[in-house]
């Protein structure tokens, strides 16, 4: 994915992390949140709404708005802005609402 983004890094990381978003490799700097890595890679749509499929992306970048939900390594409804990027992560868009599993009975 070639960055076509308003978000630019001050410098390129010496040892970048390699993540996959929607099957394409993106690079992240150690310490990046998933949201920061995706934005730097030019990704602006992280999920769609359950009601009408409208696109959504990060808004507050501090965990309050829940607009940046993605699926990470098969787990749905992960807040991208609050999750640190790690090498080898598989990230996909969150389609509509997530299934919530009640394991407590």
C-alpha positions as CSV (number, residue, x, y, z in Angstrom):
1,X,0.0,0.0,0.0
2,X,1.6,3.3,-1.1
3,X,0.9,6.1,1.4
4,X,-1.4,8.8,0.0
5,X,-2.1,10.3,3.3
6,X,-2.0,13.6,5.1
7,X,-0.3,11.8,8.0
8,X,3.4,11.8,7.5
9,X,6.2,10.4,9.7
10,X,8.9,12.7,10.9
11,X,11.4,9.9,10.1
12,X,11.2,6.3,8.8
13,X,11.6,3.6,11.5
14,X,15.0,1.8,11.5
15,X,13.4,-1.6,12.2
16,X,9.8,-1.4,11.0
17,X,7.1,-3.8,12.0
18,X,5.3,-5.7,9.2
19,X,1.5,-5.9,9.4
20,X,-1.2,-6.9,7.0
21,X,-4.3,-4.9,6.3
22,X,-6.9,-6.5,4.1
23,X,-4.2,-8.8,2.8
24,X,-1.7,-6.1,1.9
25,X,1.5,-5.5,3.8
26,X,2.0,-2.2,5.6
27,X,4.9,-1.0,7.7
28,X,4.6,0.4,11.2
29,X,7.1,2.0,13.6
30,X,7.6,0.3,17.0
31,X,5.2,2.1,19.4
32,X,2.6,2.9,16.8
33,X,-1.0,2.2,17.5
34,X,-2.8,0.2,14.9
35,X,-4.7,3.4,13.9
36,X,-1.5,5.4,13.5
37,X,0.0,2.7,11.3
38,X,-3.0,2.5,9.1
39,X,-3.4,6.2,8.8
40,X,0.3,6.5,7.8
41,X,-0.3,3.9,5.2
42,X,-3.1,5.9,3.7
43,X,-6.0,3.8,5.1
44,X,-8.9,6.1,6.2
45,X,-11.9,3.6,6.3
46,X,-11.6,1.2,9.2
47,X,-15.2,0.0,9.5
48,X,-18.7,0.3,8.2
49,X,-21.8,1.0,10.2
50,X,-24.4,-1.7,10.9
51,X,-27.4,0.5,9.9
52,X,-26.5,1.6,6.4
53,X,-22.9,0.5,5.7
54,X,-21.5,4.1,5.9
55,X,-17.7,4.2,6.2
56,X,-16.1,5.2,9.4
57,X,-12.5,6.0,10.5
58,X,-10.6,7.3,13.5
59,X,-12.0,10.4,15.1
60,X,-10.8,11.0,18.6
61,X,-7.7,8.8,18.7
62,X,-8.1,8.4,22.5
63,X,-10.5,5.5,22.9
64,X,-13.8,7.5,23.5
65,X,-15.6,7.4,20.2
66,X,-15.3,3.8,19.0
67,X,-15.1,4.9,15.3
68,X,-11.8,3.1,14.7
69,X,-13.0,-0.5,15.4
70,X,-11.2,-3.2,13.3
71,X,-10.7,-6.9,13.4
72,X,-7.2,-8.0,14.6
73,X,-6.1,-11.6,14.3
74,X,-9.7,-12.7,14.1
75,X,-10.9,-10.7,17.1
76,X,-13.6,-8.2,16.3
77,X,-14.4,-4.8,17.8
78,X,-10.8,-3.9,18.6
79,X,-10.1,-0.2,19.1
80,X,-7.3,0.5,16.7
81,X,-6.3,3.8,18.4
82,X,-5.8,1.9,21.8
83,X,-4.0,-1.1,20.4
84,X,-0.3,-1.2,19.9
85,X,0.9,-2.6,16.6
86,X,2.9,-5.8,16.7
87,X,4.8,-7.6,14.0
88,X,2.7,-10.0,12.0
89,X,-0.7,-8.6,13.0
90,X,-3.5,-9.4,10.5
91,X,-6.0,-6.5,10.4
92,X,-9.3,-6.3,8.5
93,X,-12.1,-3.8,8.3
94,X,-14.9,-4.2,10.9
95,X,-18.1,-4.9,8.8
96,X,-21.2,-3.5,10.5
97,X,-21.7,-4.6,14.1
98,X,-19.6,-7.2,15.8
99,X,-20.9,-10.4,17.4
100,X,-20.6,-10.2,21.1
101,X,-20.1,-13.5,22.8
102,X,-21.4,-13.7,26.4
103,X,-19.1,-16.3,28.1
104,X,-20.5,-15.5,31.5
105,X,-23.8,-17.3,31.1
